Amino acid sequence: MSGGVPIRSDRLAPSADRQPKDARPGAAPGAVPGAVPGILRRVLRGVPRGPRPEAVPALVARACTLVGLVDIAAGVFPRFRNSRMHALAEVLPGALGPFAAALSLSVGVLLLLLAHGLRRRKRRAWRAAVVLLPAGAIAQFTYRHSLVGVLVSLALLVPLLRHRDEFRALPDPTSRWRALTNFVLMGAGSIALGLVVVSAHPGRMVGDPSLADRLEHVIYGLFGFEGPVDYAGSTSWTVAFSLGALGLLTAITTVYLAFRPEHPAARLTDDDEARLRALLDRHGGRDSLGHFALRRDKAVVFSPSGKAAVTYRVVSGVMLASGDPIGDVEAWPGAIERFMDEAKAHSWTPAVMGCSETGAEVWTRETGLDALELGDEAVVDVADFSLTGRAMRNVRQMVKRIERLGYETRVRRVRDLGEAELDRIRRAAEDWRGTDTERGFSMALGRIGDPADGDCLIATAHKADEVPGPYGDLKAVLHFVPWGPDGASLDLMRRDRSADPGMNELLIVAGLQAAPRLGVRQVSLNFAMFRSALARGEKIGAGPVLRAWRGLLVFLSRWFQIESLYKFNAKFRPRWEPRFVVYAASRDLPRIGLAAMQAEGFVDLALPRLLRRRAKAPAPCAHTMRSAEHSARSAA
């Protein structure tokens, strides 16, 4: 990619009439704020100021986690309740009243559930904690007359109220299927924890019940019934109330998730798609991944001027963008700022997959994020491509061999194909996919033959058989999306499993040879992850660390197309364009990697096909509508 990195024009130097927030009234411009006498300044320096506001959510979440674990321990293990440690547990939220064990267990689980939301700055979790902690303080004082217990609850409540502005994150895109997930996970957790509760009193257990009897007792207890296991003394009531509390928590959280207002996942609206296409018409030649922004399972944020946009999808709490921003480079900072504001509003982890070097420079400069080279994109210049020469001998021989077997190729624009042939190609591509889910996100459009995509290219391979197959003489399909006015980017490769090997090579060569006739000067092929490591690691003189890293990549290639994609792309003698991943912190990389694999279709955490509901019509989510309203107000 060429071109300089844009300079953001709205970052102005502070003017003389722009006073700092802490400047004293009547102070002269340029006066140093906070000019306190030396003695007073030294005294103030010794006064503890507390944690930074942005660190409060994480600290409160850790405190809730610790208190929740102690509460659970106090509710489950009788030895813990009789130890010195219980002197502390008695003053923590949850240890109160005649049903101390059950209440301690319930509050402990609730605090653990709230801790995750508080760490992510969720407003709903903050509201629940603000209600739960005063209730615990009142109960502590009413039932136990414990001032220490009240102070513990208030110690957690004070930072929540003082730093309430830090908890502004909106809900994630959800559906009511999360209620089923919650029921399964909470149910399994309740059964496991219930077995611990039932087995934690061996000295008071009557007889020696089997594991099946204990499991039956847990299941009955979760529904509020008496099971086959019996205990001496009041232990039966303790176990019964603890199991009942776990069952009640499972039921309450499941009902809440099932009946709360649904917050649908974002989708491109017709207006969003029209605006993106207008930007691609003017600036689409800058990035080969630009047309993939038109995937309809993405959301979009526009810059205030409307001259640039960033498309994204939220996967497992990661706000995942792909490629460079769309539109005028001068307006990229505005779109990036909107993207980061949206991530902050929902407490999503921002990340960008597959941006160019220029894009990575702008992202890191405007946001303070870091960038890591992810791999290389193979780009073939049509004018330089030829099958002649020793380097292209293998490809040349393969293509000639397939042509001798009677295969022929056709390369056409989508708009030049009839609807009947397009339908046949679509059905064949879906049947030949080989997986239940469509793979691809950053370099996949997710559809073929849409009327709005008339400029896309389709390369097909044909061979007449004695007995025609379900798709006639069609044997393989390649689909390319536009890359500006004179480029094409490979979208998908599909072939009949019964066809001869080499179909993909045949169609890529056919596409490159037909490119001049179609006005195409450059073609982007597949993306090769960690290409530089694979290439350098196999050279003479590579160090042990590089060789070990290459060996690991080759090993992982058994499950992921790492080395195979690199070797396949290298056959066509391309130039390599580096691509980067942009991330906030190193600790986020595993989470971003998992989200990226989910988005690309390599990891599927969805429900089984038999349990999936019929898809509803796409609906814009609240934050997409809010962004559109904000853009309209800015334009006005």
URWOQUI-V495586 format. One record per backbone hydrogen bond with DSSP energy under -1.0 kcal/mol. NH is the residue of the N-H (numbers start at 0). CO is the residue of the C=O. Records with the same first field share a line. If there is no record, write none. Layout:
BEGIN
NH->CO / CO
END
This chain:
BEGIN
11->9
17->14
22->19
26->23
30->27
35->33
40->36
41->37
42->38
43->39
44->40
46->43
54->51
55->52
58->54
59->55
60->56
61->57
62->58
63->59
64->60
65->61
66->62
67->63
68->64
69->65
70->66
71->67
72->68
73->69
74->70
75->71
76->72
80->76
81->77
82->79
86->83
87->84
88->84
89->85
90->87
91->88
94->91
95->93
102->98
103->99
104->100
105->101
106->102
107->103
108->104
109->105
110->106
111->107
112->108
113->109
114->110
117->113
118->114
119->115
120->117
121->116
122->168
125->121
126->122
127->123
128->124
129->125
130->126
131->127
132->128
134->130
135->131
136->132
137->133
138->134
139->135
140->136
141->137
142->138
143->139
145->139
149->145
150->146
151->147
152->148
153->149
154->150
155->151
156->152
157->153
160->156
161->157
162->158
163->160
165->162
166->163
168->120
169->344
173->262
177->174
178->175
180->176
181->177
182->178
183->179
184->180
185->181
186->182
187->183
188->184
189->185
190->186
191->187
192->188
193->189
194->190
195->191
196->192
197->193
198->194
203->200
205->229
213->209
214->210
215->211
216->212
217->213
218->214
219->215
220->216
221->217
223->220
224->219
231->203
234->231
237->233
238->234
239->235
240->236
241->237
242->238
243->239
244->240
245->241
246->242
247->243
248->244
249->245
250->246
251->247
252->248
253->249
254->250
255->251
256->252
257->253
258->254
259->255
272->268
273->269
274->270
275->271
276->272
277->273
278->274
279->275
280->276
281->277
282->278
283->279
285->282
289->286
292->289
293->290
294->291
298->311
300->309
302->307
305->302
308->325
309->300
311->298
312->319
314->317
317->314
318->348
319->312 / 317
320->350
322->352
325->308
327->306
330->327
331->328
334->330
335->331
336->332
337->333
338->334
339->335
340->336
341->337
342->338
343->339
344->340
345->341
347->342
348->316
350->318
351->581
352->320
354->579
359->355
360->356
361->357
362->358
363->359
364->360
365->361
366->362
367->363
369->582
371->580
373->578
374->578
375->527
376->576
377->525
378->574
379->522
381->520
383->380
384->381
392->389
395->391
396->392
397->393
398->394
399->395
400->396
401->397
402->398
403->399
405->402
406->401
407->461
409->459
411->457
413->455
414->453
415->412
416->413
421->417
422->418
423->419
424->420
425->421
426->422
427->423
428->424
429->425
430->426
431->427
439->599
452->449
455->452
456->479
457->411
458->477
459->409
460->475
461->407
462->472
468->471
471->468
473->470
474->460
475->460
476->493
477->458
478->491
479->456
480->488
482->486
487->521
488->480
489->523
490->478
491->478
493->476
495->474
498->495
505->501
506->502
507->503
508->504
509->505
510->506
511->507
512->508
513->509
517->513
518->515
519->514
520->485
521->485
522->379
523->487
524->377
527->375
529->373
530->527
533->529
534->530
535->531
536->532
538->535
541->538
546->542
547->543
548->544
549->545
550->546
551->547
552->548
553->549
554->550
555->551
556->552
557->554
558->555
559->555
561->559
565->561
566->562
567->563
568->564
569->565
571->568
572->569
574->378
576->376
578->374
579->354
580->371
581->351
582->369
587->584
588->585
591->587
592->588
593->589
594->590
595->591
596->592
597->593
598->594
599->595
601->596
602->596
610->607
624->620
625->621
626->622
627->623
628->624
629->625
630->626
631->627
632->628
633->629
634->630
635->631
END
